[in-house]
Amino acid sequence: MSAIETISPDDEPAVLALNTIHAAELSLLDAAGLKRLLDAAYLARRIGQVDAFLIAFDQDAAYASPNFLWFRERYPRFAYVDRIAVAEAARGKGHARRLYHHLFEQARRDGHAVVTCEVNADPPNPASDAFHAALGFRVVGEAAIYGGERTVRYFERPL
């Protein structure tokens, strides 16, 4: 089983490539944008040679995403999953679940009481809905973002 490791500068091209494959779910990034995310991240981890990655922020992050800001307006302290992706060839190996559990453990150790995230409602993402429900997340809100181009549901999971 591959170890969960911190995303390093050497990993950034592979993280960016995997993010690009999943841009519809995650939003497109360029190299500078990824660097800004990693610099502000509470937690940025990968499995294998970037078979999967997760980037999360906490309430103190300098981050202007409308989804992150939705949580910041409502929660005094939280860990927020901004993006997670698994390479097609690595699916079904439990990588996303392992990354989430790693985040849950770290957030709990750091005194967070809740982990948050959003999932697209329009366009729908039923696989992500099912995955998050299985991990114990529940819906706490909904919003239209980017001028109504996308609708998201906001989730929380108490630790």
N, C-alpha and C positions, 0 to 999 in steps of 0.2 A: 504494500500500500504506500503510495507516494505521500511524502510529508507535506504539511501545510507550511509554507514559507512566506516571509515578507516579500512583497513585490520590490525588486531592485531596479536601478536604472537599466541594467542589461535586459530585464524582462519587458521593458516598456514597448518595444516594437511588437512583440507577440501579444501583449495585452491590447494594444491599439488595434491590431489585426482582428482579434477575437471580438472586440467591441464593435468594429465596423461590420462584421458579419451579423451582429445582433443589434444594429443601429435602430431598427424599427421598434424594438422593445426598450432599448437603453438610451438612445439619442446618440447622434454622430459626434465624434471627437476628433480633433487633430492632435498632433504630438504635443503642442504647447498646452492645449486644454487638458490632456491627460496629465501632464506634469503638474499643472495647477491643482487638479484633483488630488493627486498623490501627495503633494506638499501640504494640503489642508486636511488630509484624511485622518480619522481616528484610528482606522485599521484598514490595511491594504494587503491582502493575502492572495497567494496562488497555490495551485496544486500542480505538481509535475512541471513540465516545460510549458507552463500556462495551458494545461488541459482545462483549467477552470480558474476564475478569479472572483474576488469580492472586494468592493471598496465601500467603506462605511465612514460616516461622520458622526460627531457628537454635537451637542447643542452649542458648543463654543466655536464651531468651524466658521471660517470666513468663506461662506458659500451662498450664492444668490439663487439657487434653483427654487422655482415656485413650490415644488413639493417639499423640499427641506424647510422652506420658510413657513409652510402650512403647519408643520410639526413644531417649529420653534415658537410660533405664536400660541400654541396650545399646551406644550409640555415644558416644564422648567428644566428637565434633565432627561436625555434619551440618547440612544444610539440609532442611527438612521442608515439603512442599507440603500445606497445610491444606485449601485449596479452590481449585478452578479451574472456571470455567463459561463457556460460549459461548452467546450468544443464538441462538435457532432460525434467525433470518434470516441469521445470520453463519456458520452451519455450512458446512463444506467449503472454507473459505478458508485453512486452515492456522493459524488464530489460536492454538489450544491448543499446537500444536507450536512456534510462534514464542515463545510465553510460556515454555514449558519450556526452549527453547534459550537464551533470555535469562537465565533462572535458572541454568542450567548454567554459562554464561559468567561471571556475577557470582559464583557460589559458588566456581568455580575460582580467579578473581582474588583472592577473600578467603581462600583457603587451605583450603577444604572439600575433602574427598576423596570425599564421597558425598552424593547427594540421595535423600531418602526420601519415601514417601507410603503411603497405604492405599487399598484399593479394596474396596467391599462384596462379600462372598461370598454373603451372605444378608441382604437380597435381592440376587440376582446382578446384575452389571453387565458383561456380556460385551464391550460396546463399549469400556469403559474398560480391561478386561483386555487386549484386543487393542492398543489405543493404547499402553499402557504397555510392553507387550512389544516393540512396534515401536521404542520409544525406548530400549530396552536395559535396562529394569527387570527384576529377578528377584525372586521371592517369597522372603522370609526369615523369615516367621512368620505366625501366625493367632491371632485371639482373638475371644471372644464379649464384646461390650460392652453397656452400658446394660441390665444385668440379663438378658442373653441375647436382647434384642430385635433385635440386629444382630450378624452375624459379619463380620469384616473379614480381609483378607489384607494383610500388610505387605510392602512392596517397597523395594528399594534399587537405585540406579544409580550405580556408581562413575564418577567424573569423570576 
